[in-house]
Amino acid sequence: MEKVAALQRKGDAKRLGKWLTGEEVCGQLRISQRTLQKLRDRGFIGYSQIGFRFYYKPEDVKRLIPLVGTICPTDR
């Protein structure tokens, strides 16, 4: 969290502030952390990693909403 805060202070705070955490993405897509990991591993969603935390662009998450049931049908 300290690294994220430092990056926000350093420059493009508006853009970085729009990124979503893994927990937020799981809540929006109604999936588990493991399913989110599968989406990352299979290249369905882009991300940035700082330390052990992953961050996602809101537009990538919105793009996946109608596809989640077809990408990981048994994980829902």
C-alpha positions, 0 to 999 in steps of 0.5 A: 500500500505504501508503494501505491500511495507513493506512486499516487503522490509522485505523478499520475494520481488520477489515472492510478486512482481509477485502478481496481483491486482484486477484491473489487474485481471479484465483487463486480464479476461475482467470482472467486480470487482463484477464478480471477487468477485463472483469468490473469493466467489465461490472458483474459484480463490485463493487470499491474502488480505492485508487490503481492497486490494486483490492480486492474483497469475498470474498462478491462473489468467491464469488458469481461462482465458479459463473458465471465459465464462463458470463460469460466462457467463452472467456477461461478 
